[in-house]
Amino acid sequence: MNNIKRNVLLNPGPATTTDSVKYAQVIPDICPREQEFGDLMTFVSTELTKLVSSPLGYSTVLFGGSGTAVVESVICSVVPHDGTVLIINNGAYGLRMCQIADTYGINYIEFVSSSTLAIDLDELEKVISENNNISHLAAIHNETTTGLLNNLDDLGDIARKYNVEFIVDAMSSYAAIPINMKRQNIDYLCASSNKNIQGMAGVSFAVCNLRSLEKVKAIKSRSFYLDLYSQYDNFVKSQQMRFTPPVQTLYALKQAILEVLDEGVENRYRRYTDCWEILTNGLRELNIEYLVSDELHSKIITSVQIPKHVDFNEMHDYFYELGFTIYPGKDLKFNTFRIANIGDINSDDIKRFLNLFKLYLHKTNILRH
């Protein structure tokens, strides 16, 4: 097959994909209720589990939908009606968890923290110790708003100490930053097909601790489509999602899994980190600041200060015409745009971006003396 025009997506997902992942979608039509397709979904579910845990005590529940769909499924399914979820809000995606809980009328406590600084763990513990009805702690791993990396080891230890279940949105860290659900005491980990796994958008999933998931069976469901336990139970019994799955997207996801297994998660993160180091060194050479300090940074997505007199939309269009996509900032307190160094990109892509950025700043008189 012919090569496909390659765009470098520097937005935080969907990410740039390989041609082999794209072409994996070109398959004969198949009814998703066939055994062959059930076997494919079982492979996908099992391998996604194995990237962060063991299939002996954990299982991956698949949904058709964006990442927010599975976060909503977990929040609305696992918190008992008399329980309370403590949600760490240190960016737009922690806030989104609060909005989901509010929509369903779920009891929640919002723990507001900086989007650029580490969580005050002593204060977090104080809130938990003063509220004995907290059943769950929820946090983002890599807060995609700024690139701040929350420490799962510390948060998992706190959840263990106070005997609360731990929900993690790992949307932009899964399959890049190594995660060990058992060691880090994570009960539910949410991610999607279109970021570091380098597949196509359309599949989201929760990797679940089976002991925790069995408790969910006794909770009256708040949602029909997003009922986490029903989705799991149906898959165990029939190898099928309860509702029509995104067939071609799952074929692409299988190919993406094979490619991450070939590269290795640690090697993939090393490639991403190399790209990030080139990016941030280049930004420093241009005297352009970014928000999160290196020691707290995920090295996956960088929130970059927009220089004075630069219009983001004009800059976006300049890059877009040249095959690069950049993304607006999410935190309204800062005038930023975001660069994600994920997907099928390499150091040469980042070097090209920096050269074009320098040319653009010269073009707009920012670097002229």
Secondary structure, DSSP 8 states (H G I E B T S, - for coil): -------EE-SSSS----HHHHHTT------TTSHHHHHHHHHHHHHHHHTTS-TTTEEEEEEES-HHHHHHHHHHHHS-TT-EEEEEESSHHHHHHHHHHHHHT--EEEEE--SSS---HHHHHHHHHT-TTEEEEEEESEETTTTEE--HHHHHHHHHHTT-EEEEE-TTTTTTS---TTTTT-SEEEEETTSTT---TTEEEEEEEHHHHHHHTTS--S-STT-HHHHHHHHHHHSS-SS---HHHHHHHHHHHHHHHHH-HHHHHHHHHHHHHHHHHHHHHTT--BSS-GGGB-SSEEEEE--TT--HHHHHHHHHHTTEE-EE-S-TTS-EEEEE--SS--HHHHHHHHHHHHHHHHHTTSS--
